[in-house]
Amino acid sequence: FSDIVKFSPGYEEECSWGMGFYQKPTEYEGGIFMASSVTDTSRVWDALVNNWVASIVDKHGGCEHLRCLLGEGTKLHAGELIWMTDCTPHEALPQAKSGFRQFFRVVTPYISHWYADHSTKNPKVEVPDDVTIVYGSKFK
C-alpha cells in the first residue's frame, strides 16, 4: 500500500484545488466552474478566505465558523454558471422537494492533490506527475 497517500490540507504542505485569478471581466485564470440544474441548491459568497491564516479552514477546507461573518451569500439559479477561486466559500443546499438534479464542478489545472475516490477521472487526460493522488475517503 505504498501508493496510498494520507494528506491533510494546510497541515503537511500547501494544497491548491484550482486556485483562480481574475484578470478582467472576460479573463479568468485557473479557478473552479460550477453549475446546478436545480435553483437554490448551491450557495456562494462574494468573499475569499485566506487559507494561509493558521486554522482558518479545517482539514477539508471547511469554514463553518465564519458563517456569521459572511452574511447570507447568493443562491444560484438553475443553469447559472459561476466561476470562483478555491478560496471562495460555497456550499450545496438540500433540494426543497425530491427530484432529479445534475451538478458539476470543473476544477482547472492548478491542483496539488487529486482525490481519486471523490473525483471522476477524465479518461483523455493523465493526472500530472507533480500532483499527489490521494486514495481513500478525505473525510476520515
C-alpha positions as CSV (number, residue, x, y, z in Angstrom):
1,F,0.0,0.0,0.0
2,S,2.9,2.4,-0.6
3,D,0.8,4.2,-3.2
4,I,-1.8,5.2,-0.6
5,V,-1.2,8.8,0.4
6,K,-2.7,10.4,3.5
7,F,-2.9,14.2,3.4
8,S,-4.5,17.0,5.4
9,P,-4.7,20.3,3.5
10,G,-2.9,23.1,5.3
11,Y,-1.1,20.8,7.6
12,E,1.6,18.9,5.7
13,E,2.0,21.2,2.7
14,E,0.3,23.7,0.6
15,C,-2.9,22.5,-1.1
16,S,-4.3,24.1,-4.2
17,W,-7.6,23.0,-5.8
18,G,-7.9,25.1,-8.9
19,M,-6.5,28.4,-7.4
20,G,-8.0,31.1,-9.5
21,F,-7.1,34.6,-10.7
22,Y,-9.5,37.2,-12.0
23,Q,-7.7,39.4,-14.6
24,K,-10.6,41.4,-16.0
25,P,-14.3,40.8,-16.8
26,T,-13.5,38.4,-19.7
27,E,-10.3,36.8,-18.4
28,Y,-10.0,34.2,-15.7
29,E,-7.1,32.0,-15.0
30,G,-7.5,28.7,-13.1
31,G,-10.3,28.5,-10.6
32,I,-13.4,26.4,-10.5
33,F,-16.6,26.5,-12.6
34,M,-19.8,25.3,-11.0
35,A,-23.5,24.9,-12.0
36,S,-26.6,23.0,-11.0
37,S,-29.8,22.1,-12.8
38,V,-32.0,23.0,-9.8
39,T,-32.5,26.5,-8.4
40,D,-31.4,27.2,-4.8
41,T,-29.3,24.0,-4.4
42,S,-26.0,25.8,-4.3
43,R,-24.8,29.0,-2.5
44,V,-21.7,31.0,-3.0
45,W,-20.3,34.0,-1.1
46,D,-18.7,37.1,-2.6
47,A,-15.6,36.6,-0.4
48,L,-12.2,35.0,-0.2
49,V,-10.9,33.0,2.8
50,N,-7.2,33.5,3.2
51,N,-6.2,29.9,3.8
52,W,-2.6,31.0,4.7
53,V,-4.0,32.1,8.1
54,A,-3.5,29.2,10.5
55,S,-6.6,27.3,11.4
56,I,-8.9,29.5,9.3
57,V,-10.1,26.4,7.4
58,D,-10.4,22.8,8.7
59,K,-8.6,19.9,7.1
60,H,-11.3,19.6,4.4
61,G,-11.3,23.4,3.6
62,G,-14.5,24.0,5.6
63,C,-15.0,27.4,7.3
64,E,-18.4,26.9,9.0
65,H,-17.2,29.0,12.0
66,L,-17.0,32.0,9.6
67,R,-20.7,31.8,8.5
68,C,-21.7,34.6,10.9
69,L,-19.2,37.0,9.3
70,L,-20.0,36.1,5.7
71,G,-23.7,37.1,5.5
72,E,-26.4,35.3,3.5
73,G,-24.5,34.5,0.3
74,T,-26.1,34.1,-3.0
75,K,-28.2,31.1,-4.0
76,L,-27.7,30.1,-7.6
77,H,-30.4,29.7,-10.2
78,A,-30.8,26.6,-12.4
79,G,-28.3,26.6,-15.2
80,E,-26.4,29.6,-13.8
81,L,-22.7,29.0,-14.4
82,I,-20.3,30.7,-12.0
83,W,-16.5,31.0,-11.7
84,M,-14.8,31.1,-8.3
85,T,-11.4,30.6,-6.8
86,D,-10.5,27.7,-4.5
87,C,-10.7,30.2,-1.6
88,T,-14.3,31.2,-2.3
89,P,-16.8,29.9,0.3
90,H,-19.6,27.8,-1.3
91,E,-21.9,25.0,-0.3
92,A,-24.5,22.6,-1.6
93,L,-28.0,23.1,-0.2
94,P,-30.8,20.4,0.2
95,Q,-33.4,20.4,-2.5
96,A,-36.9,21.8,-1.5
97,K,-38.5,18.7,-3.0
98,S,-37.2,15.3,-4.1
99,G,-36.3,15.1,-7.7
100,F,-33.5,14.7,-10.3
101,R,-30.6,17.1,-10.1
102,Q,-27.5,17.5,-12.2
103,F,-24.5,19.3,-10.7
104,F,-21.0,19.8,-11.9
105,R,-17.8,21.4,-10.6
106,V,-14.9,21.7,-13.0
107,V,-11.6,22.3,-11.3
108,T,-9.0,23.8,-13.6
109,P,-5.4,22.6,-13.9
110,Y,-3.9,24.2,-10.8
111,I,-4.2,21.4,-8.3
112,S,-1.7,19.9,-5.9
113,H,-3.8,16.9,-4.8
114,W,-6.3,14.8,-6.6
115,Y,-8.8,12.8,-4.5
116,A,-9.3,9.5,-6.5
117,D,-12.3,8.3,-4.5
118,H,-14.2,11.7,-4.8
119,S,-13.5,12.8,-8.3
120,T,-14.2,11.5,-11.8
121,K,-11.1,10.9,-13.8
122,N,-11.0,12.2,-17.3
123,P,-10.0,9.2,-19.5
124,K,-8.4,11.5,-22.0
125,V,-6.1,13.4,-19.5
126,E,-3.5,11.9,-17.3
127,V,-3.0,13.3,-13.8
128,P,0.3,15.3,-14.0
129,D,3.3,13.8,-12.2
130,D,3.6,16.7,-9.8
131,V,0.0,16.1,-8.4
132,T,-0.3,13.8,-5.4
133,I,-3.1,11.2,-5.8
134,V,-4.9,10.7,-2.6
135,Y,-6.8,7.3,-2.1
136,G,-9.5,6.7,0.4
137,S,-12.0,9.0,2.0
138,K,-10.8,12.5,2.5
139,F,-13.4,12.7,5.3
140,K,-11.9,10.1,7.5
